[in-house]
């Protein structure tokens, strides 16, 4: 894709969304050429307080203004912005939107040209339920141990869905669409490989295949992704394992042999092996 390609050029987005999913979606939309404005409460976006660096990156190029939407002055500013907006991005519960005079029926009657992309926790009747990234992941079997997930998958996945919804609304500019994006749906989508069994412990990419695992080495770890037959064959040849068919790769003896092979080597040795043998492995501290 050419760097100059800007599918949202000429689209004006007003965001009221705080924390992570909304601002992350807005960041993607701005990078696709949208003119982005955000109204924040007088207390600012919580992200500004607990991670100023992330806030700065998320809002680069975004016009940020403060408005207390519970006051007449804040509502006046909001309506002035909506009058020149194509797409409104929100992340409130439906009841909170109603209290602010931003329920879809009211919004559409006052500003029929505006589409709304509403980020919610769960869809439909569950939209008022409390929840967060961790609970949505847990509900989709994406928190298998006691450790927290490495990143905020539902939030970031939801931001991608929201950016996609903005593109959808932009294709119908002037018609006024309501599009709901649920973080629980994002988690469910990300959890499909788990539900299908692919990433379960017995699955090919869940640890059962000896060529798709994380092993210990002398001075760290090595992530191995030798799943395709030609990669599996090279891995087995390097480790001295006879054969590399599917039955071999799922055998505990194969896993033990490859485990011993990596345990006897340093990260530097394995990095050279990856380059020389064209193997998809990556060493870690």
Buried (B, 14 or more C-beta within 10 A) or exposed (E): EEEEEBBBEEBBBBBBBBBBBBBBBBBBBBBBBBBBBBBBBEEEBBBBEEEEEBBEEBBEEBEBEEBBBEEEEBBEBBEEBBEEBBBBBBBBBBEBBBEBEBBBEEBBEEBEBBBBBBBBBBBEEEBEEEBBBBBBBBBBEBBEEEEEBEEBBBBBBBBBBBBBBBBBBBEEBEEBBBBBBBBBBBBBBBBEBBEEEEBBEEBBBBBBBBBBBEBEBEEEBBEBBBBEEEBBBBBBEBBEBEEBEEEBBBBEEBBEBBBEBBEEBEBEBBBEBBEEBEBBBBBEE
